[in-house]
């Protein structure tokens, strides 16, 4: 799955366009390397997202195309 779509589906970022802009600005990394919006995300990857002054680090547990709002938190684990 594309990185920008995963960020939207997992609700780490609310909109896909915002996720795309964050990737273009270099604020998202996969396994320590800067990632483009089109980068592939798979289970076991470590994502780090910069939100202003703080950073969020999560591990991808599950990759699904569509998910209900209540189940979105099961797609990743905070580190």
LINKAUR-V197942 format. One line per field, one symbol per residue. ss: DSSP state (@ for helix, = for strand, . for the rest). phi: phi as a letter, one per 30 degrees, with the letter a starting at -180 (. if undefined). psi: psi as a letter, one per 40 degrees, with the letter a starting at -180 (. if undefined). A space follows every 10 residues. Layout:
ss: ???
phi: ???
psi: ???
//
This chain:
ss: .=@@@@@@@. .....@@@@@ @@@@...=== ..==.....= .....===== =..======= ........@@ @@@@@===.
phi: .ddddddddd idbdbddddd dddddicbbc hicebddddd cbdjdccbcc ciccbccbcd cabbdbbded cddddbbdc
psi: iiddddddde fdhdiddddd ddddefehih fehhiideih hiheihhhhh gbeiihhihh dhhidiiidd edeeeihi.
//
